[in-house]
Amino acid sequence: MIQYKKQYDIVVAGAGVAGVAAALAAARHGKKVALLEKQCVIGGLATSGLVFIYLPLCDGMGRQCTFGIAEELLKLSMKYSPCDLPVAWGGPEGGFTGFNAGNRYQVIFSPAGFTIAMDGALQEAGVDLWLDTLVCAANTNGDGAIESIEVENLSGRGQLSAQCFIDTTGTAALARQAGGAVETMNNCHSPWIIEKSAGKTAYSLEPHLGIKYFRLCNNDNVVSDVLDAKTQTKYLRLTWEESRQFYDEAYANGDDRHTHYPIVLPGMSQLRKVGRIVGKTTLHDGENGKHFDDSIGLYADWRRSDSVWETPYGTLVPEKVRHLLAAGRCMSTENDAWEYFRVIPSAAMTGEVAGTAAALSVEAKCDPADLDVELLRNELRKNGFLFHLEELPGRRQ
Ligand SMILES: Cc1cc2nc3c(=O)[nH]c(=O)nc-3n(C[C@H](O)[C@H](O)[C@H](O)COP(=O)(O)OP(=O)(O)OC[C@H]3O[C@@H](n4cnc5c(N)ncnc54)[C@H](O)[C@@H]3O)c2cc1C
């Protein structure tokens, strides 16, 4: 039974990096925006998932590809963190870059610091943030358009109406609730832990924080089952088992539990590609360097240099459900293309695009699927966006 009702212009489901960027963009366009998050922290995998590397905004050839809120959030991630940018991207000589891949425009950060910094930005933009609020149902009309969603929180069951919704749940949960097609794929499970350690760990923020990050990533442990609640539980517990084995072995080899022990476990499932929408367009392997007429931003591969993707608007638009956009790791990409796009900078970029597109759709009283992409690009251009490869200065064609 619905116990309360609220009305917004735009409702964003999931306050990971994509959701924060979407809400900021929509609110800065003067819209009344709700941002809903089932946890008690914002930032998703980038914060409660203990991921702490803001992957690059540049192509590894000295050219910045991604701009706007993605760059703003990268800088915000440093605000309450001890880490600096490489000199080539404006960092100080002798700065603390920690783990950093050469001279790419990327940074490591404190997840807790990033959380409080993003919250400051949301407050300033006037976003109505709801924490500890689970999006649990979508109400659609006969045309497959979402009219309202239902949430569960301390106030009970609520109904939130809006003209446009954005799925930034990381798992395409809202699209699925609305009857849209959702796909998954193989994953590997990998516990990232913050630990106290006197020994060697993968990536370290020491000496500034006096703690170390520890990453156990076994890419052989491929999760090939179809992901459901019990399968996810099974793999989460497997990561704890691996952690037990890691510490048991360390102690057997002489480490002391007084100086080497886990401090924080991730609060989110560390499966990377859980669920994504089936969009009007799906990005496939090898489509880096390909021209898309409806590109809404450039995004550089984080695994290799000189490999840039145009991002079709259609990857954010679900094939079936209306009044809905998706952004972040649940946008429509598959296989290796999903692997490239599932990370923090692309989540921020696509979040900004979705938030801006939602705001323009509300103004134009149209479905986001019917939005004039040139209108959207004109708006994004104001925030520095580039859309096609030939716009990158000095790039070979
Ligand atoms: C082990 C691992 C290592 C990684 N390493 C890196 C790295 O080094 N660098 C990098 O850039 N990226 C890395 N990534 C990927 C990256 O962190 C994430 O993919 C990215 O942060 C995704 O952002 P997002 O906003 O799309 O989704 P998410 O971070 O998943 O955010 C979704 C949010 O929605 C909320 N939510 C979900 N369902 C609901 C619901 N029904 N109601 C309300 N709220 C809901 C979730 O609680 C969450 O806060 C890594 C990922 C993993 C798993």
The ligand as an ORCA input file, in Angstrom:
! r2SCAN-3c Opt
* xyz 0 1
  C      36.458     -5.116     -8.537
  C      36.233     -3.905     -9.383
  C      37.292     -3.072     -9.697
  C      37.086     -1.925    -10.454
  N      38.144     -1.095    -10.726
  C      37.955      0.086    -11.324
  C      38.994      1.047    -11.439
  O      40.120      0.814    -11.007
  N      38.714      2.236    -12.009
  C      37.485      2.542    -12.519
  O      37.302      3.630    -13.057
  N      36.485      1.645    -12.447
  C      36.684      0.443    -11.820
  N      35.646     -0.442    -11.661
  C      34.352     -0.131    -12.247
  C      33.661      1.059    -11.625
  O      33.981      1.236    -10.295
  C      32.163      0.946    -11.724
  O      31.748      0.197    -12.801
  C      31.574      2.346    -11.833
  O      31.912      3.034    -10.638
  C      30.098      2.170    -12.053
  O      29.389      3.299    -11.714
  P      27.816      3.315    -11.894
  O      27.372      4.595    -11.303
  O      27.461      2.995    -13.286
  O      27.262      2.063    -11.049
  P      27.419      1.653     -9.528
  O      28.686      2.117     -8.965
  O      27.071      0.223     -9.490
  O      26.268      2.490     -8.807
  C      24.930      2.072     -8.788
  C      24.273      2.604     -7.529
  O      22.886      2.276     -7.579
  C      22.464      1.789     -6.327
  N      21.307      0.931     -6.553
  C      21.266     -0.236     -7.227
  N      20.019     -0.740     -7.252
  C      19.247      0.146     -6.584
  C      17.860      0.182     -6.271
  N      17.015     -0.778     -6.662
  N      17.398      1.228     -5.542
  C      18.245      2.226     -5.135
  N      19.565      2.234     -5.399
  C      20.057      1.211     -6.137
  C      23.686      1.039     -5.809
  O      23.643      0.889     -4.402
  C      24.825      1.956     -6.270
  O      25.129      2.944     -5.331
  C      35.804     -1.608    -10.914
  C      34.731     -2.442    -10.601
  C      34.942     -3.586     -9.845
  C      33.776     -4.450     -9.524
*
